Amino acid sequence: MELNEILNEQRIYAMINNVPILRESEVHLFEELIGLYRPTSVLEVGTAIGYSTLLMAPLIEQGGRITSIELDEVRYEMAKYYIGQSDYKDQITLIKGDAKDVLTKIKGEYDLVFLDGPKGQYLSQLEVILPHVKEGGVILADNVLFRGYVRGDKEAPHRFKTIVKRLQSYLAYVENKELFNTTIYPMGDGMSVSVWKGHNK
């Protein structure tokens, strides 16, 4: 199946089944960033149905690989189905499991990481992943402004307070200029792009 057909199917499936995928307003930025950095080894936390995975696949360096982690059984199976229909299935490794456990076992190095799983776990995940990120590697994180509650004067409802606090901690960490060069793009629900300066800084 053509990639555009698969992506269209995924958009419809996501809308009907209330699966969070990249918003239309973010897709252009996301594709632009992947095309700019041309990674060879990508780690994605939060596959959902494989929409962002398949957006990245044509834009990574030839021969490059994507490893993507998903906890939810149904979403993992849907991602497997959609990716299996694509020309990129041999470049993509899907892992079903809790990122908390899976990340402690990862090996090798990555030059791009995309965090798009549970928002409250970004910082703890990044701390585990960082030893595997190449110097100059890029960490993208989606939804970092979380409905406008993370930055600005909007008071978060009680049920979101923990997530908002943890996202604020994540942003404080990646905005440490000794460790990262970080830009936050406000489109969609906010995406941060952090270039890792390396372990010796």
C-alpha positions, 0 to 999 in steps of 0.5 A: 500500500502507498504510504499516503494511503496508510497515513490517511487510514491511520488518521481516520482510525485515530479520529474514530477510536480517539487515539492521540496522534500528531496534530495536523499543525505539528506534522509539517514541523515534525517532518521538517525536523526529521528531514533536517537531522536525517537520523540513522538510529531513532528511538520512539517512546509511544508508538500508538498506531505507528503514525509518527513512526511512518512519518519518520521512516522515509526521512531517516538516512538510507539504511537507518532504523527506528525502534519504537515502544508501545505498551497498549496491546491494541495500539501495538497490534494496529501499529504492527498492521499498518507498518507491515503494509508499508515499504518500511517494515524492515527498517522498523522494530516494534517493541511491546512493553512498558517503556520503564522496563524496556528502556533499562535494557536498550543497547547501542546509540541513537541520534534521535529520540522522540518522546510521545508516551506518558507525559509525566514520565518524560524526564525519568525516561530521558535520564535512562535514555541519555547514556545511549544518545550520541553527542549532537543527538536530538530529543524531540518531546511532544505535548510539552505545553500541555493545553497551555498549563505548563507555561503561562498563567492558566491554572491547571485543574487538580487532575492535571497538576502532577503531569504539569509539574513533571513537564515543567521539570522536564523543560527545566532540565532540557533548558539547561544550556550546559547540557542542551540547546533547546527550542520550544515550538508552540504549535499543536500542544507544544514540541520541544527540540533539544540538541544534546551537547554530550557527556563531557560538558 
